[in-house]
Amino acid sequence: MAKRPKSDRTSRQLPGSRREPPAPTRQRGDEDPGARDATQSARLTGTVKRVLLDKGFGFIREDVSGREYFFHYEGTAEGTRESLEADYEEGTRVEFDGRNGPKGWRAEAVRRV
């Protein structure tokens, strides 16, 4: 009977033995050393790039990094759909708190500059 290479014998998992826990997975923004997690915040400025009035949200392009942030009408200073249509059209300059949450970059406390 032929012997198996030593590496085959040691790499098999034996019944009842424990495996090492998996390495933590990377999150969005991990590659950016200046990335913030969901609990940290900083006041940023940017320009409204797109607004979807029927859905009540839009996107802001941040000035320094060029990163795109999602914002919802409830995250504006006024907090109403009407203010989204009246005050936040494409090209509007805004100031906001940027957060990196579980679904990506999000703008909160958005107000016109």
MODELLER restraints for C-alpha pairs under 7 A, 6 or more apart:
rsr = mdl.restraints
at = mdl.atoms
rsr.add(forms.Gaussian(group=physical.xy_distance, feature=features.Distance(at['CA:28:A'], at['CA:104:A']), mean=6.38, stdev=0.5))
rsr.add(forms.Gaussian(group=physical.xy_distance, feature=features.Distance(at['CA:29:A'], at['CA:35:A']), mean=5.50, stdev=0.5))
rsr.add(forms.Gaussian(group=physical.xy_distance, feature=features.Distance(at['CA:36:A'], at['CA:99:A']), mean=6.43, stdev=0.5))
rsr.add(forms.Gaussian(group=physical.xy_distance, feature=features.Distance(at['CA:36:A'], at['CA:100:A']), mean=5.73, stdev=0.5))
rsr.add(forms.Gaussian(group=physical.xy_distance, feature=features.Distance(at['CA:37:A'], at['CA:99:A']), mean=6.62, stdev=0.5))
rsr.add(forms.Gaussian(group=physical.xy_distance, feature=features.Distance(at['CA:37:A'], at['CA:100:A']), mean=5.12, stdev=0.5))
rsr.add(forms.Gaussian(group=physical.xy_distance, feature=features.Distance(at['CA:37:A'], at['CA:101:A']), mean=6.41, stdev=0.5))
rsr.add(forms.Gaussian(group=physical.xy_distance, feature=features.Distance(at['CA:38:A'], at['CA:99:A']), mean=5.58, stdev=0.5))
rsr.add(forms.Gaussian(group=physical.xy_distance, feature=features.Distance(at['CA:38:A'], at['CA:100:A']), mean=5.14, stdev=0.5))
rsr.add(forms.Gaussian(group=physical.xy_distance, feature=features.Distance(at['CA:38:A'], at['CA:101:A']), mean=4.57, stdev=0.5))
rsr.add(forms.Gaussian(group=physical.xy_distance, feature=features.Distance(at['CA:40:A'], at['CA:99:A']), mean=6.63, stdev=0.5))
rsr.add(forms.Gaussian(group=physical.xy_distance, feature=features.Distance(at['CA:41:A'], at['CA:97:A']), mean=5.88, stdev=0.5))
rsr.add(forms.Gaussian(group=physical.xy_distance, feature=features.Distance(at['CA:41:A'], at['CA:98:A']), mean=5.71, stdev=0.5))
rsr.add(forms.Gaussian(group=physical.xy_distance, feature=features.Distance(at['CA:41:A'], at['CA:99:A']), mean=5.66, stdev=0.5))
rsr.add(forms.Gaussian(group=physical.xy_distance, feature=features.Distance(at['CA:42:A'], at['CA:97:A']), mean=5.37, stdev=0.5))
rsr.add(forms.Gaussian(group=physical.xy_distance, feature=features.Distance(at['CA:42:A'], at['CA:98:A']), mean=5.91, stdev=0.5))
rsr.add(forms.Gaussian(group=physical.xy_distance, feature=features.Distance(at['CA:43:A'], at['CA:95:A']), mean=6.81, stdev=0.5))
rsr.add(forms.Gaussian(group=physical.xy_distance, feature=features.Distance(at['CA:43:A'], at['CA:96:A']), mean=5.53, stdev=0.5))
rsr.add(forms.Gaussian(group=physical.xy_distance, feature=features.Distance(at['CA:43:A'], at['CA:97:A']), mean=4.66, stdev=0.5))
rsr.add(forms.Gaussian(group=physical.xy_distance, feature=features.Distance(at['CA:43:A'], at['CA:98:A']), mean=6.75, stdev=0.5))
rsr.add(forms.Gaussian(group=physical.xy_distance, feature=features.Distance(at['CA:44:A'], at['CA:95:A']), mean=5.58, stdev=0.5))
rsr.add(forms.Gaussian(group=physical.xy_distance, feature=features.Distance(at['CA:44:A'], at['CA:96:A']), mean=5.32, stdev=0.5))
rsr.add(forms.Gaussian(group=physical.xy_distance, feature=features.Distance(at['CA:44:A'], at['CA:97:A']), mean=6.03, stdev=0.5))
rsr.add(forms.Gaussian(group=physical.xy_distance, feature=features.Distance(at['CA:44:A'], at['CA:98:A']), mean=6.67, stdev=0.5))
rsr.add(forms.Gaussian(group=physical.xy_distance, feature=features.Distance(at['CA:45:A'], at['CA:62:A']), mean=5.97, stdev=0.5))
rsr.add(forms.Gaussian(group=physical.xy_distance, feature=features.Distance(at['CA:45:A'], at['CA:63:A']), mean=6.08, stdev=0.5))
rsr.add(forms.Gaussian(group=physical.xy_distance, feature=features.Distance(at['CA:45:A'], at['CA:94:A']), mean=5.69, stdev=0.5))
rsr.add(forms.Gaussian(group=physical.xy_distance, feature=features.Distance(at['CA:45:A'], at['CA:95:A']), mean=4.32, stdev=0.5))
rsr.add(forms.Gaussian(group=physical.xy_distance, feature=features.Distance(at['CA:45:A'], at['CA:96:A']), mean=6.25, stdev=0.5))
rsr.add(forms.Gaussian(group=physical.xy_distance, feature=features.Distance(at['CA:46:A'], at['CA:60:A']), mean=6.21, stdev=0.5))
rsr.add(forms.Gaussian(group=physical.xy_distance, feature=features.Distance(at['CA:46:A'], at['CA:61:A']), mean=5.42, stdev=0.5))
rsr.add(forms.Gaussian(group=physical.xy_distance, feature=features.Distance(at['CA:46:A'], at['CA:62:A']), mean=4.15, stdev=0.5))
rsr.add(forms.Gaussian(group=physical.xy_distance, feature=features.Distance(at['CA:46:A'], at['CA:63:A']), mean=4.85, stdev=0.5))
rsr.add(forms.Gaussian(group=physical.xy_distance, feature=features.Distance(at['CA:46:A'], at['CA:93:A']), mean=5.87, stdev=0.5))
rsr.add(forms.Gaussian(group=physical.xy_distance, feature=features.Distance(at['CA:46:A'], at['CA:94:A']), mean=5.49, stdev=0.5))
rsr.add(forms.Gaussian(group=physical.xy_distance, feature=features.Distance(at['CA:46:A'], at['CA:95:A']), mean=6.42, stdev=0.5))
rsr.add(forms.Gaussian(group=physical.xy_distance, feature=features.Distance(at['CA:47:A'], at['CA:60:A']), mean=5.47, stdev=0.5))
rsr.add(forms.Gaussian(group=physical.xy_distance, feature=features.Distance(at['CA:47:A'], at['CA:61:A']), mean=5.37, stdev=0.5))
rsr.add(forms.Gaussian(group=physical.xy_distance, feature=features.Distance(at['CA:47:A'], at['CA:62:A']), mean=6.60, stdev=0.5))
rsr.add(forms.Gaussian(group=physical.xy_distance, feature=features.Distance(at['CA:47:A'], at['CA:91:A']), mean=5.57, stdev=0.5))
rsr.add(forms.Gaussian(group=physical.xy_distance, feature=features.Distance(at['CA:47:A'], at['CA:92:A']), mean=5.57, stdev=0.5))
rsr.add(forms.Gaussian(group=physical.xy_distance, feature=features.Distance(at['CA:47:A'], at['CA:93:A']), mean=4.64, stdev=0.5))
rsr.add(forms.Gaussian(group=physical.xy_distance, feature=features.Distance(at['CA:47:A'], at['CA:94:A']), mean=5.97, stdev=0.5))
rsr.add(forms.Gaussian(group=physical.xy_distance, feature=features.Distance(at['CA:48:A'], at['CA:59:A']), mean=6.03, stdev=0.5))
rsr.add(forms.Gaussian(group=physical.xy_distance, feature=features.Distance(at['CA:48:A'], at['CA:60:A']), mean=4.35, stdev=0.5))
rsr.add(forms.Gaussian(group=physical.xy_distance, feature=features.Distance(at['CA:48:A'], at['CA:61:A']), mean=6.35, stdev=0.5))
rsr.add(forms.Gaussian(group=physical.xy_distance, feature=features.Distance(at['CA:48:A'], at['CA:88:A']), mean=6.97, stdev=0.5))
rsr.add(forms.Gaussian(group=physical.xy_distance, feature=features.Distance(at['CA:48:A'], at['CA:89:A']), mean=6.75, stdev=0.5))
rsr.add(forms.Gaussian(group=physical.xy_distance, feature=features.Distance(at['CA:48:A'], at['CA:90:A']), mean=5.11, stdev=0.5))
rsr.add(forms.Gaussian(group=physical.xy_distance, feature=features.Distance(at['CA:48:A'], at['CA:91:A']), mean=5.25, stdev=0.5))
rsr.add(forms.Gaussian(group=physical.xy_distance, feature=features.Distance(at['CA:48:A'], at['CA:92:A']), mean=5.34, stdev=0.5))
rsr.add(forms.Gaussian(group=physical.xy_distance, feature=features.Distance(at['CA:48:A'], at['CA:93:A']), mean=6.56, stdev=0.5))
rsr.add(forms.Gaussian(group=physical.xy_distance, feature=features.Distance(at['CA:49:A'], at['CA:59:A']), mean=5.64, stdev=0.5))
rsr.add(forms.Gaussian(group=physical.xy_distance, feature=features.Distance(at['CA:49:A'], at['CA:60:A']), mean=5.34, stdev=0.5))
rsr.add(forms.Gaussian(group=physical.xy_distance, feature=features.Distance(at['CA:49:A'], at['CA:61:A']), mean=6.18, stdev=0.5))
rsr.add(forms.Gaussian(group=physical.xy_distance, feature=features.Distance(at['CA:49:A'], at['CA:90:A']), mean=5.21, stdev=0.5))
rsr.add(forms.Gaussian(group=physical.xy_distance, feature=features.Distance(at['CA:49:A'], at['CA:91:A']), mean=6.23, stdev=0.5))
rsr.add(forms.Gaussian(group=physical.xy_distance, feature=features.Distance(at['CA:50:A'], at['CA:58:A']), mean=5.38, stdev=0.5))
rsr.add(forms.Gaussian(group=physical.xy_distance, feature=features.Distance(at['CA:50:A'], at['CA:59:A']), mean=5.32, stdev=0.5))
rsr.add(forms.Gaussian(group=physical.xy_distance, feature=features.Distance(at['CA:50:A'], at['CA:90:A']), mean=5.60, stdev=0.5))
rsr.add(forms.Gaussian(group=physical.xy_distance, feature=features.Distance(at['CA:51:A'], at['CA:57:A']), mean=6.01, stdev=0.5))
rsr.add(forms.Gaussian(group=physical.xy_distance, feature=features.Distance(at['CA:51:A'], at['CA:58:A']), mean=4.01, stdev=0.5))
rsr.add(forms.Gaussian(group=physical.xy_distance, feature=features.Distance(at['CA:51:A'], at['CA:59:A']), mean=6.48, stdev=0.5))
rsr.add(forms.Gaussian(group=physical.xy_distance, feature=features.Distance(at['CA:51:A'], at['CA:89:A']), mean=6.59, stdev=0.5))
rsr.add(forms.Gaussian(group=physical.xy_distance, feature=features.Distance(at['CA:51:A'], at['CA:90:A']), mean=6.81, stdev=0.5))
rsr.add(forms.Gaussian(group=physical.xy_distance, feature=features.Distance(at['CA:52:A'], at['CA:58:A']), mean=5.67, stdev=0.5))
rsr.add(forms.Gaussian(group=physical.xy_distance, feature=features.Distance(at['CA:53:A'], at['CA:85:A']), mean=6.45, stdev=0.5))
rsr.add(forms.Gaussian(group=physical.xy_distance, feature=features.Distance(at['CA:56:A'], at['CA:72:A']), mean=6.09, stdev=0.5))
rsr.add(forms.Gaussian(group=physical.xy_distance, feature=features.Distance(at['CA:56:A'], at['CA:73:A']), mean=5.59, stdev=0.5))
rsr.add(forms.Gaussian(group=physical.xy_distance, feature=features.Distance(at['CA:56:A'], at['CA:81:A']), mean=6.23, stdev=0.5))
rsr.add(forms.Gaussian(group=physical.xy_distance, feature=features.Distance(at['CA:57:A'], at['CA:71:A']), mean=5.62, stdev=0.5))
rsr.add(forms.Gaussian(group=physical.xy_distance, feature=features.Distance(at['CA:57:A'], at['CA:72:A']), mean=4.23, stdev=0.5))
rsr.add(forms.Gaussian(group=physical.xy_distance, feature=features.Distance(at['CA:57:A'], at['CA:73:A']), mean=5.71, stdev=0.5))
rsr.add(forms.Gaussian(group=physical.xy_distance, feature=features.Distance(at['CA:58:A'], at['CA:70:A']), mean=5.98, stdev=0.5))
rsr.add(forms.Gaussian(group=physical.xy_distance, feature=features.Distance(at['CA:58:A'], at['CA:71:A']), mean=5.40, stdev=0.5))
rsr.add(forms.Gaussian(group=physical.xy_distance, feature=features.Distance(at['CA:58:A'], at['CA:72:A']), mean=6.48, stdev=0.5))
rsr.add(forms.Gaussian(group=physical.xy_distance, feature=features.Distance(at['CA:59:A'], at['CA:68:A']), mean=6.43, stdev=0.5))
rsr.add(forms.Gaussian(group=physical.xy_distance, feature=features.Distance(at['CA:59:A'], at['CA:69:A']), mean=5.47, stdev=0.5))
rsr.add(forms.Gaussian(group=physical.xy_distance, feature=features.Distance(at['CA:59:A'], at['CA:70:A']), mean=4.63, stdev=0.5))
rsr.add(forms.Gaussian(group=physical.xy_distance, feature=features.Distance(at['CA:59:A'], at['CA:71:A']), mean=5.89, stdev=0.5))
rsr.add(forms.Gaussian(group=physical.xy_distance, feature=features.Distance(at['CA:60:A'], at['CA:68:A']), mean=5.56, stdev=0.5))
rsr.add(forms.Gaussian(group=physical.xy_distance, feature=features.Distance(at['CA:60:A'], at['CA:69:A']), mean=5.08, stdev=0.5))
rsr.add(forms.Gaussian(group=physical.xy_distance, feature=features.Distance(at['CA:60:A'], at['CA:70:A']), mean=6.51, stdev=0.5))
rsr.add(forms.Gaussian(group=physical.xy_distance, feature=features.Distance(at['CA:61:A'], at['CA:67:A']), mean=5.76, stdev=0.5))
rsr.add(forms.Gaussian(group=physical.xy_distance, feature=features.Distance(at['CA:61:A'], at['CA:68:A']), mean=4.56, stdev=0.5))
rsr.add(forms.Gaussian(group=physical.xy_distance, feature=features.Distance(at['CA:61:A'], at['CA:69:A']), mean=6.38, stdev=0.5))
rsr.add(forms.Gaussian(group=physical.xy_distance, feature=features.Distance(at['CA:62:A'], at['CA:68:A']), mean=6.27, stdev=0.5))
rsr.add(forms.Gaussian(group=physical.xy_distance, feature=features.Distance(at['CA:69:A'], at['CA:105:A']), mean=5.08, stdev=0.5))
rsr.add(forms.Gaussian(group=physical.xy_distance, feature=features.Distance(at['CA:69:A'], at['CA:106:A']), mean=4.95, stdev=0.5))
rsr.add(forms.Gaussian(group=physical.xy_distance, feature=features.Distance(at['CA:69:A'], at['CA:107:A']), mean=5.62, stdev=0.5))
rsr.add(forms.Gaussian(group=physical.xy_distance, feature=features.Distance(at['CA:70:A'], at['CA:105:A']), mean=6.41, stdev=0.5))
rsr.add(forms.Gaussian(group=physical.xy_distance, feature=features.Distance(at['CA:70:A'], at['CA:106:A']), mean=4.76, stdev=0.5))
rsr.add(forms.Gaussian(group=physical.xy_distance, feature=features.Distance(at['CA:70:A'], at['CA:107:A']), mean=5.84, stdev=0.5))
rsr.add(forms.Gaussian(group=physical.xy_distance, feature=features.Distance(at['CA:71:A'], at['CA:106:A']), mean=5.97, stdev=0.5))
rsr.add(forms.Gaussian(group=physical.xy_distance, feature=features.Distance(at['CA:71:A'], at['CA:107:A']), mean=5.05, stdev=0.5))
rsr.add(forms.Gaussian(group=physical.xy_distance, feature=features.Distance(at['CA:71:A'], at['CA:108:A']), mean=6.62, stdev=0.5))
rsr.add(forms.Gaussian(group=physical.xy_distance, feature=features.Distance(at['CA:73:A'], at['CA:79:A']), mean=5.60, stdev=0.5))
rsr.add(forms.Gaussian(group=physical.xy_distance, feature=features.Distance(at['CA:73:A'], at['CA:80:A']), mean=5.92, stdev=0.5))
rsr.add(forms.Gaussian(group=physical.xy_distance, feature=features.Distance(at['CA:73:A'], at['CA:81:A']), mean=5.78, stdev=0.5))
rsr.add(forms.Gaussian(group=physical.xy_distance, feature=features.Distance(at['CA:73:A'], at['CA:84:A']), mean=6.00, stdev=0.5))
rsr.add(forms.Gaussian(group=physical.xy_distance, feature=features.Distance(at['CA:74:A'], at['CA:80:A']), mean=6.30, stdev=0.5))
rsr.add(forms.Gaussian(group=physical.xy_distance, feature=features.Distance(at['CA:75:A'], at['CA:108:A']), mean=4.80, stdev=0.5))
rsr.add(forms.Gaussian(group=physical.xy_distance, feature=features.Distance(at['CA:75:A'], at['CA:109:A']), mean=5.27, stdev=0.5))
rsr.add(forms.Gaussian(group=physical.xy_distance, feature=features.Distance(at['CA:75:A'], at['CA:110:A']), mean=6.13, stdev=0.5))
rsr.add(forms.Gaussian(group=physical.xy_distance, feature=features.Distance(at['CA:76:A'], at['CA:108:A']), mean=6.76, stdev=0.5))
rsr.add(forms.Gaussian(group=physical.xy_distance, feature=features.Distance(at['CA:76:A'], at['CA:109:A']), mean=5.28, stdev=0.5))
rsr.add(forms.Gaussian(group=physical.xy_distance, feature=features.Distance(at['CA:76:A'], at['CA:110:A']), mean=4.42, stdev=0.5))
rsr.add(forms.Gaussian(group=physical.xy_distance, feature=features.Distance(at['CA:76:A'], at['CA:111:A']), mean=6.01, stdev=0.5))
rsr.add(forms.Gaussian(group=physical.xy_distance, feature=features.Distance(at['CA:77:A'], at['CA:109:A']), mean=5.62, stdev=0.5))
rsr.add(forms.Gaussian(group=physical.xy_distance, feature=features.Distance(at['CA:77:A'], at['CA:110:A']), mean=5.71, stdev=0.5))
rsr.add(forms.Gaussian(group=physical.xy_distance, feature=features.Distance(at['CA:77:A'], at['CA:111:A']), mean=5.37, stdev=0.5))
rsr.add(forms.Gaussian(group=physical.xy_distance, feature=features.Distance(at['CA:93:A'], at['CA:112:A']), mean=6.03, stdev=0.5))
rsr.add(forms.Gaussian(group=physical.xy_distance, feature=features.Distance(at['CA:93:A'], at['CA:113:A']), mean=5.70, stdev=0.5))
rsr.add(forms.Gaussian(group=physical.xy_distance, feature=features.Distance(at['CA:94:A'], at['CA:110:A']), mean=6.57, stdev=0.5))
rsr.add(forms.Gaussian(group=physical.xy_distance, feature=features.Distance(at['CA:94:A'], at['CA:111:A']), mean=5.50, stdev=0.5))
rsr.add(forms.Gaussian(group=physical.xy_distance, feature=features.Distance(at['CA:94:A'], at['CA:112:A']), mean=4.36, stdev=0.5))
rsr.add(forms.Gaussian(group=physical.xy_distance, feature=features.Distance(at['CA:94:A'], at['CA:113:A']), mean=5.04, stdev=0.5))
rsr.add(forms.Gaussian(group=physical.xy_distance, feature=features.Distance(at['CA:95:A'], at['CA:110:A']), mean=5.78, stdev=0.5))
rsr.add(forms.Gaussian(group=physical.xy_distance, feature=features.Distance(at['CA:95:A'], at['CA:111:A']), mean=5.51, stdev=0.5))
rsr.add(forms.Gaussian(group=physical.xy_distance, feature=features.Distance(at['CA:95:A'], at['CA:112:A']), mean=6.27, stdev=0.5))
rsr.add(forms.Gaussian(group=physical.xy_distance, feature=features.Distance(at['CA:95:A'], at['CA:113:A']), mean=6.13, stdev=0.5))
rsr.add(forms.Gaussian(group=physical.xy_distance, feature=features.Distance(at['CA:96:A'], at['CA:107:A']), mean=5.89, stdev=0.5))
rsr.add(forms.Gaussian(group=physical.xy_distance, feature=features.Distance(at['CA:96:A'], at['CA:108:A']), mean=5.83, stdev=0.5))
rsr.add(forms.Gaussian(group=physical.xy_distance, feature=features.Distance(at['CA:96:A'], at['CA:109:A']), mean=5.45, stdev=0.5))
rsr.add(forms.Gaussian(group=physical.xy_distance, feature=features.Distance(at['CA:96:A'], at['CA:110:A']), mean=4.39, stdev=0.5))
rsr.add(forms.Gaussian(group=physical.xy_distance, feature=features.Distance(at['CA:96:A'], at['CA:111:A']), mean=6.49, stdev=0.5))
rsr.add(forms.Gaussian(group=physical.xy_distance, feature=features.Distance(at['CA:97:A'], at['CA:107:A']), mean=5.56, stdev=0.5))
rsr.add(forms.Gaussian(group=physical.xy_distance, feature=features.Distance(at['CA:97:A'], at['CA:108:A']), mean=5.11, stdev=0.5))
rsr.add(forms.Gaussian(group=physical.xy_distance, feature=features.Distance(at['CA:97:A'], at['CA:109:A']), mean=5.97, stdev=0.5))
rsr.add(forms.Gaussian(group=physical.xy_distance, feature=features.Distance(at['CA:98:A'], at['CA:105:A']), mean=6.92, stdev=0.5))
rsr.add(forms.Gaussian(group=physical.xy_distance, feature=features.Distance(at['CA:98:A'], at['CA:106:A']), mean=5.85, stdev=0.5))
rsr.add(forms.Gaussian(group=physical.xy_distance, feature=features.Distance(at['CA:98:A'], at['CA:107:A']), mean=4.79, stdev=0.5))
rsr.add(forms.Gaussian(group=physical.xy_distance, feature=features.Distance(at['CA:98:A'], at['CA:108:A']), mean=6.49, stdev=0.5))
rsr.add(forms.Gaussian(group=physical.xy_distance, feature=features.Distance(at['CA:99:A'], at['CA:105:A']), mean=5.66, stdev=0.5))
rsr.add(forms.Gaussian(group=physical.xy_distance, feature=features.Distance(at['CA:99:A'], at['CA:106:A']), mean=5.25, stdev=0.5))
rsr.add(forms.Gaussian(group=physical.xy_distance, feature=features.Distance(at['CA:99:A'], at['CA:107:A']), mean=6.42, stdev=0.5))
rsr.add(forms.Gaussian(group=physical.xy_distance, feature=features.Distance(at['CA:100:A'], at['CA:106:A']), mean=6.23, stdev=0.5))
